[in-house]
Amino acid sequence: MARYKHLSRKIRLAKLNKKTRWAPFWTIPKTFGKGRRVHPGRLTSTKRSWRRTKTKA
């Protein structure tokens, strides 16, 4: 990737980075119930890592 990135590309990459964050902690009891212990990463829309999957941006 280029050393200096265009603003449009930076915005696109920032949006993709937001999608990989964990879900908020309060969504776990809301979705699975109070007693269930689940990792917040299970509720994220996109599972992507910079190592595993590359983007088209």
C-alpha positions in Angstrom: 0.0 0.0 0.0 1.1 3.5 -0.7 2.9 5.5 1.9 0.5 8.5 1.6 -3.1 7.5 1.4 -5.9 9.4 -0.3 -8.6 10.6 2.1 -11.3 8.5 0.4 -9.2 5.3 1.0 -8.5 6.3 4.6 -12.3 6.7 5.2 -13.0 3.4 3.5 -10.4 1.6 5.7 -11.7 3.3 8.8 -15.2 2.1 8.1 -14.0 -1.5 7.6 -12.0 -1.3 10.8 -15.1 -0.3 12.8 -17.0 -3.4 11.6 -14.4 -5.7 13.2 -14.9 -4.4 16.7 -16.6 -6.4 19.4 -20.2 -5.9 20.1 -21.1 -3.7 23.2 -21.1 -5.7 26.5 -24.8 -5.0 27.2 -25.9 -6.8 24.0 -24.8 -10.2 25.4 -27.5 -10.6 28.1 -30.0 -9.0 25.8 -29.5 -11.5 23.1 -28.5 -14.7 24.9 -30.0 -14.2 28.4 -28.6 -13.2 31.7 -26.8 -16.5 32.7 -25.1 -17.2 29.3 -21.4 -16.3 29.1 -20.6 -15.5 25.5 -17.7 -13.6 23.9 -18.8 -10.2 22.5 -17.0 -11.1 19.3 -19.7 -13.6 18.4 -22.2 -10.7 17.8 -20.0 -8.7 15.4 -21.2 -8.4 11.8 -17.9 -9.1 10.1 -15.1 -11.3 11.4 -12.0 -10.0 9.7 -8.3 -9.7 10.7 -5.5 -8.0 8.9 -3.6 -11.2 8.9 -6.3 -13.6 7.7 -8.6 -11.9 5.3 -7.7 -9.0 3.0 -10.0 -6.2 1.8 -10.5 -4.8 -1.6 -9.9 -1.2 -0.4 
